[in-house]
Amino acid sequence: MINTISFDVNNQRTMKLVQRQHDGQTLLVIEEPDGTHESIDDAEAFIDPGDFVMLINYYRACKREHKPIL
């Protein structure tokens, strides 16, 4: 099973977050308008589950405390 979340970003590109299994790594894909993908180094393209949870917790804390997201 593959789960995907996608968002429109600048220059008519699409950002996709792809996860192949529960609690697995999440792959970041940036798709160009012509269907090609931006080249992203593996160290940046794959987000470990713990890091992903940490990012969400950071986002929530910033919003809760009305602080900028840096």
N, C-alpha and C positions, 0 to 999 in steps of 0.2 A: 504494500500500500504506500502511495506517495501522497503527501499532503503539501499543498502549495498556498502561499499567501502572496498576493501581488499588489503593487502600488504604482501609479503613474508618477514619474519623476521628471525633472527638467529635460528639455530638448526632446520631448515625446518619447522618452525611454521608459522602460518598465523595470522595476526592481522586484525580483522574485526571491522568496525564501522557501526553500524546498527541503523537506524532511522525509526520509525514506522509511523510518521506523520510529515508534514511540521512544522517547528519551535518547534518540540518536543525534548525530551532528546535523546542523542546519547548513545548507549550501546557499550562498548568496550569488544570485545571477542577475546581471544587468543586461537587459535586452535592448538592442538598438531598434529604431523604427523599421529597418529593413530585415529584422529577424536575426541578425548576427548578435553575438554576445561579446561584451567587453572582456578583455583579458584581465583576470584577477588572480594574483598569486595565491596558491593554496593556503598559505599562512593567514590570508585575509578572507578567503572565500568560504572556509569552513568554520563554523561557530560551534564550539563544544556546548553540550547541554548546560553545564554549570555556568559558563560564561554568558549564555543567553539569559538564564534566570537572573544572573547578576545585573545584566543590562536593564532588564525589566524592573528589577527592584530599585536600581539607581533612578530610572525614569520616574517611577512612582514616588520615591522620596523627594525628588526635585519638585514635582507637581504638588505634592502634599505640603511642602515647606515654602512654596512659591519662590523657588530659586531657579536661576537659569540652568538649562541643560548644557553642559560644557562638552 
